[in-house]
Amino acid sequence: MAVRHRLIRTPPEHVWDVLSDVQRYGDWVVGTSRAEVDKGEWPELGATLRYEIKLGPLTLHNQTVVRRSEPASVLELEADSGPLGSARIAMDLRPWGEHTLVILDEHPLRGAGGALHNGLLEFAQQVRNRAMLGRLARLCEGDEGPTRTGPRRSRPRRA
């Protein structure tokens, strides 16, 4: 089970706004592209998002369903990767002063992903989730737009 956390220097409502924006999904979820709502209103309970994952020459068509949604607080998703199985992805947004502590908990639920889960895959998942939280933080804190707490400080981009 891969659990990571990150302090994001903006209020939970702003983090939720980014999580709710389908157009930005591929900007923070590592490996995804072309995300679009399949049914419902994202990120309301039961809403479905379809997207592509590119792995070298392969393109996988995946789907994510909202299993729990409490605005500015909790977002739990089930990502279905077809024959690879599905995973539970839970994001807990906790107020931390004027900021947000995001706790990301991801683990396989069904299929090959659960059967093949081991230490090496756990490590890869930790690396991916660290990158994902970093991207989310940059979208929320960076020069991609103002926060509700004031103007952005310009930061140098990492290579």
C-alpha positions in Angstrom: 0.0 0.0 0.0 1.5 3.3 -1.1 0.8 6.2 1.3 2.4 9.6 0.8 1.7 13.1 2.1 2.5 16.6 1.0 1.9 20.0 2.5 0.5 22.3 -0.2 0.7 26.0 0.6 -2.9 26.9 -0.3 -6.3 26.3 1.4 -8.1 23.0 0.9 -10.8 24.7 -1.3 -8.2 25.7 -3.8 -6.7 22.2 -3.9 -10.2 20.9 -4.4 -10.7 23.3 -7.3 -7.7 21.8 -9.0 -8.8 18.2 -8.3 -12.3 19.1 -9.7 -10.9 20.5 -13.0 -11.0 17.7 -15.6 -8.9 19.8 -18.0 -6.0 19.7 -15.4 -6.3 16.0 -14.6 -3.4 15.1 -17.0 -1.3 17.9 -15.5 -1.1 16.3 -12.1 -1.8 12.6 -12.7 1.4 11.0 -13.9 1.1 9.3 -17.3 -2.4 10.4 -18.2 -3.5 12.4 -21.2 -6.8 13.3 -22.9 -9.0 13.1 -19.9 -12.7 13.7 -20.3 -15.9 13.1 -18.3 -17.7 10.0 -19.4 -20.8 10.4 -17.2 -21.9 12.5 -14.3 -20.5 15.7 -13.0 -16.8 15.4 -11.9 -16.0 14.9 -9.0 -19.5 14.0 -7.7 -20.2 10.5 -6.5 -20.5 8.0 -9.3 -19.0 10.3 -12.0 -16.7 8.6 -14.5 -13.6 9.9 -16.2 -12.0 8.3 -19.2 -8.4 9.0 -20.1 -5.4 7.5 -21.9 -2.1 6.3 -20.4 0.9 6.2 -22.7 3.6 3.6 -21.9 6.1 3.9 -24.7 4.4 2.8 -27.9 1.4 1.5 -26.0 -1.7 3.5 -25.3 -4.1 2.2 -22.6 -7.7 3.5 -22.3 -8.6 3.6 -18.6 -11.6 4.8 -16.6 -11.8 6.2 -13.1 -15.0 6.3 -11.0 -15.6 8.6 -8.0 -16.5 6.3 -5.0 -16.5 9.0 -2.3 -16.6 12.8 -2.6 -16.7 15.3 0.2 -15.8 18.7 -1.3 -12.5 20.3 0.0 -12.0 17.2 2.2 -12.1 13.7 0.7 -11.9 12.3 -2.8 -11.8 8.5 -3.3 -11.4 7.0 -6.7 -11.4 3.6 -8.3 -9.1 3.6 -11.3 -9.9 0.7 -13.7 -7.0 -0.4 -16.0 -8.9 -3.3 -17.7 -6.9 -6.5 -17.6 -4.3 -4.9 -15.2 -7.1 -4.6 -12.6 -8.3 -1.6 -10.5 -6.8 0.5 -7.7 -8.3 2.6 -4.9 -6.9 6.1 -4.8 -7.9 8.1 -1.8 -7.0 11.7 -1.2 -7.6 13.3 2.2 -7.3 17.1 2.3 -6.7 18.3 5.8 -6.5 22.0 6.7 -3.1 22.8 8.1 -3.2 26.4 9.3 -3.7 28.3 6.0 -2.5 25.4 4.0 -3.5 21.8 3.1 -2.0 18.5 4.1 -2.8 16.1 1.3 -2.6 12.4 2.2 -2.6 10.1 -0.8 -3.3 6.4 -0.2 -3.3 4.1 -3.2 -3.5 0.3 -3.3 -4.7 -2.4 -5.8 -8.2 -3.7 -5.4 -8.8 -6.3 -8.1 -7.1 -8.1 -10.9 -3.4 -8.6 -11.8 -2.3 -5.5 -10.0 -3.3 -7.0 -6.7 -2.0 -10.5 -7.5 1.4 -9.2 -8.7 1.8 -6.5 -6.0 5.3 -6.8 -4.5 8.0 -4.6 -3.0 9.4 -3.5 -6.4 5.9 -2.4 -7.6 5.3 -0.7 -4.2 8.6 1.3 -4.7 7.5 2.3 -8.2 4.1 3.4 -6.9 5.8 5.5 -4.2 8.0 7.2 -6.8 5.0 7.9 -9.0 2.8 9.2 -6.2 5.6 11.4 -5.0 5.8 12.9 -8.5 2.0 13.2 -8.6 1.8 15.1 -5.4 4.6 17.4 -6.5 2.7 18.2 -9.7 -0.5 18.8 -7.8 1.4 21.2 -5.4 3.0 23.1 -8.4 -0.5 23.5 -9.9 -1.9 24.8 -6.6 1.0 26.9 -5.5 2.9 27.7 -8.7 2.6 30.4 -11.3 -0.2 28.4 -13.1 -2.7 30.8 -11.4 -3.5 32.7 -8.3 -4.6 31.1 -5.0 -7.4 32.4 -2.8 -4.8 33.6 -0.4 -3.1 36.1 -2.7 -0.8 36.4 -5.7 1.7 33.8 -6.7 5.4 34.0 -6.1 7.4 33.2 -9.2 9.5 30.1 -8.8 12.1 28.7 -11.1 10.9 25.6 -12.9 12.7 22.3 -12.4 14.2 20.6 -15.4 
